[in-house]
């Protein structure tokens, strides 16, 4: 199993890259989230990888962060989700956005990703509901990093106060990332009262 590669970046052809590791060129497919963070051609890069062996070939996928690879592997475990769809999900939203969408069960955010229909989005949300938090250390059930962010608690408070998931998510997007729970709830309620 190839778990990590470190070498010179030779080619960038989204979503594929070519990485020279001690004279051997590895073709990897990467999500756009990783692709946008790649250095310039000829510079060194280190990626964690996932090797998929199928009857039609060996396929190597690269990720800039362990959280992305862990999420990719969770997505592959879902019936009907292949590597292309998993890459599309990670290209369409960050891991924390996906975790947030799963926690709030927001199909609307997933159907915006090319290749994801309503039924697939619902299946993803259902299957990932309990698994994503276990896979990603530091991600709470609310889908946000803990303890650096209080947004998960603010979102739960808004839901408990009777606001729907869409309204809560819209209010959370407008809040500063470093806001405290009580200040965040007050600010969110002010935003929602104006809507």
Buried (B, 14 or more C-beta within 10 A) or exposed (E): EBEEBEBBBBEBEEBEBBBBEEEEEBBBBBBBBBBEEBEEEEEEBEBBBBEEEEEEEEBBBBBBBEBBBBBBEBBBEBEEBEBEBBBBBBBBBBBBBBBBBBBBEBBEBBBEBEEBEEEBBBBBBEBBEEBBBEBBEEBBBBBBBBEEBBBBBBBBBBBEEEBEBEBBBBBBEEBEEEBEBEEBBEBBBEBBEEE
